[in-house]
Amino acid sequence: MAERPDGEIVEGRRLTGGVVFAAVLAVASPLLGLLAILVHLGLPPEWTPPEMASPQTAVIFTFPAVGAFLLHHRPQLNMAWLMVIGGTAAGVSDLARMLMFRVAADGELLMAGWLRVPAQLGWAICGLTLTMLLPLYSPDGRLPSKRWRPVLWLGGAALGTATVRVLIRVTPPREGYPYPEVIPNPTQVPALAPYLDVVDVASWVGIYTAMALAWLSMAVRMRRAGPEVRRQIGWPMFAFAGYIVFLIGSAIWPALIWPAVAWAAAIPFAVAFSVMRYRLYGIDTVISRAFVAAGVVAVVSAVYFGAGALSGLLVSGYHQVAGVAAALFAGVFFHPLRRALQRAVDRLLYGSVGDPAVLAARLTQAVRRGDPAEALTSVVSVLRDGLAVEGVAVEVTDGEPHYVESGRVGPSPREVPLVWHGTRVGRLLVGPPGPRRFPAAHNDRVLGTLTPYAADVAQAVRMAADLQRSRERILTAREEERRRLRRDLHDGLGQSLSAMAMTVNMARLTLKSSPEAAGELLRELSTGMGAVTQDVKELVYGLRPPALDDLGLAGALHGLAGGPQPEAVDGGAGSSPEVRVEVEGGLDDLPAAVEVAVYRIVQESLTNIRRHAEASTARISVQREEGRLRVLITDDGQGLPETPRTGVGLGSMRERAAELGGVCVVTSEPGTGTRVDVTLPLLATSPGRRTPSVS
């Protein structure tokens, strides 16, 4: 496997001698640990040490294996060698210590004393490599700067002093010794005995100080680094922090040694994750949930035990009452406490803009202050601040795409779809993380909270654009209609009336001299008046179908269903399906605009059915309901094609419905016919008679 420039791992790396040696140590270390456990289990009770496990035990089984794994992918990674060497040294230390008790139990006390030397040396190497060198060199295998070298010297000196103290200390007296026989120290230096207690305190102060400073180096590195390194270093920093806290706490409360063991086992995995896969998950989420869980447990436990103790004092002897009261108090505090802790941790990690509730409130206020276009600008600004990224953009999918960007999203942004009631209305583009301690660029909780707001605004932008286009089409249609009327009146009706006036004058002049010629002129005048009458009817029909005034909407629809209208099928030939009309509810008092819209939509639908559907039957259903009128036109034809051609018919139907505040939905599946569903709002009028009619 090989490493790409972005830190990911690819296949194709061959094994080297160093990797093979690390693999051997990774196998040998847990074998040493298992052997130490077996020796421990076989010890006589009087020679068995009281502690069963220590952080060093966890180190034996995790650090070498993870280190060898890292070396397999990155042979030059010195941190991986520290993990392998430190874990192996821990295995040697544990095994030597257990063998010391085993040999002592067999009576070989001097040999047992000599086994203390490898045990102590292994402990020192393990402590130096894993608790000091490893955090100092995380996550890139280099010191933050040369100024941190004194921390290495302090740690090495403290561990070396503690090791030398153990190796030269005087053999303890028999009184108070916890084992049947005193294990002698073959390397003791009695002359230094008066100073060893001070040396012991000084060495442990130096050890704990070096450990704390090593962790501090990661904190300083995080503060000065860019967002990528901050996300990367957060994993080992969090793991080492927990280990140090529990290790120091175990010196005061021995029960904390078990959490220290668990944290020690987690450190190598945190280091490996930071090196290889830190981009997959956010350390901010881990820290947030850990703090919230710990806070909830601590406070709820305090409330529970406090309420139980108080109830026990007030209701002496009734332990059940105390338990129930404590549980009730703890339950009442649980959810408010969790929410409060979550908000506090969000503010700690991300600042005030990292709290999703605060961001949602800011976004709501920003949307209320401006029109949809300005609101979209506010959305990208709030999202950019809340996600701590270099740029955020929103692209609204519409007839003319609307794109708003804040900052710079870069060449490969993260794309989040914006969905409004099941319809994709746009997409949110999230740029790379910005300078923040724990960048929330991929915080799904923040995105999940704010994305619906962005989708609402995107839909508002779409609706505003649709409304503007509809207004433009209405104005265009009105002006075109005025132009048509002017042309028809001037070129058609005007010319005809002028010709008729000239005919009247000529008939008047020739009436006395040539009655026959005057009669012919009057006959031509009568014919011209008939043509003018027809032109006036056509003009009136273009404004409002006369059938609506003569027959009403129901009768007009029956008239449309009776057969193809000349103006409907002009320019095309098609079948004539049987059309069935059903009317439910009174239609006599409908607004004129609603009548015209329904008539034109039905007319256009029947035109499409007769031209293209190849249907045998069609159905027109009109239902008058309270507050609305619903029109449903269906057929059993072949339906719309998979890629319908562009035309004005379907668009004009939707526009006529939209002009009245209604909707027109056209659905079709090939081979199952077409369905046109129109809903138009009505003002508060009388509901009319419910007179079903079928033809």
Sequence and secondary structure as in RCSB ss.txt:
>XXXX:A:sequence
MAERPDGEIVEGRRLTGGVVFAAVLAVASPLLGLLAILVHLGLPPEWTPPEMASPQTAVIFTFPAVGAFLLHHRP
QLNMAWLMVIGGTAAGVSDLARMLMFRVAADGELLMAGWLRVPAQLGWAICGLTLTMLLPLYSPDGRLPSKRWRP
VLWLGGAALGTATVRVLIRVTPPREGYPYPEVIPNPTQVPALAPYLDVVDVASWVGIYTAMALAWLSMAVRMRRA
GPEVRRQIGWPMFAFAGYIVFLIGSAIWPALIWPAVAWAAAIPFAVAFSVMRYRLYGIDTVISRAFVAAGVVAVV
SAVYFGAGALSGLLVSGYHQVAGVAAALFAGVFFHPLRRALQRAVDRLLYGSVGDPAVLAARLTQAVRRGDPAEA
LTSVVSVLRDGLAVEGVAVEVTDGEPHYVESGRVGPSPREVPLVWHGTRVGRLLVGPPGPRRFPAAHNDRVLGTL
TPYAADVAQAVRMAADLQRSRERILTAREEERRRLRRDLHDGLGQSLSAMAMTVNMARLTLKSSPEAAGELLREL
STGMGAVTQDVKELVYGLRPPALDDLGLAGALHGLAGGPQPEAVDGGAGSSPEVRVEVEGGLDDLPAAVEVAVYR
IVQESLTNIRRHAEASTARISVQREEGRLRVLITDDGQGLPETPRTGVGLGSMRERAAELGGVCVVTSEPGTGTR
VDVTLPLLATSPGRRTPSVS
>XXXX:A:secstr
 EE TTS EES     HHHHHHHHHHHHHHHHHHHHHHHHHTS GGG  S    HHHHHHHHHHHHHHHHHHH T
T HHHHHHHHHHHHHHHHHHHHHHHHHHHHTT HHHHHHHHHHHHHHHHHHHHIIIIIHHHHTTTTS S GGGHH
HHHHHHHHHHHHHHHHHHS    STT SSSS    TT  GGGGGGHHHHHHHHHHHHHHHHHHHHHHHHHHHHHS
 HHHHHHHHHHHHHHHHHHHHHHHHTTSGGGHHHHHHHHHHHHHHHHHHHHSTTTS HHHHHHHHHHHHHHHHHH
HHHHHHHHHHHHHHSTT HHHHHHHHHHHHHHHHHHHHHHHHHHHHHHHH GGG HHHHHHHHHHHHHHS HHHH
HHHHHHHHHHHHTBSEEEEEE SSS EEEEEE   SS EEEEEEETTEEEEEEEE  B S SS  TT HHHHHHH
HHHHHHHHHHHHHHHHHHHHHHHHHHHHHHHHHHHHHIIIIIIIHHHHHHHHHHHHHHHHTTT HHHHHHHHHHH
HHHHHHHHHHHHHHHHHHS HHHHHHHHHHHHHHHHHS  HHHHTT      EEEEEEES  TT  HHHHHHHHH
HHHHHHHHIIIII  SEEEEEEEEETTEEEEEEEE S    SS    SHHHHHHHHHHHTT EEEEEE TTS EE
EEEEEE  S        EE 
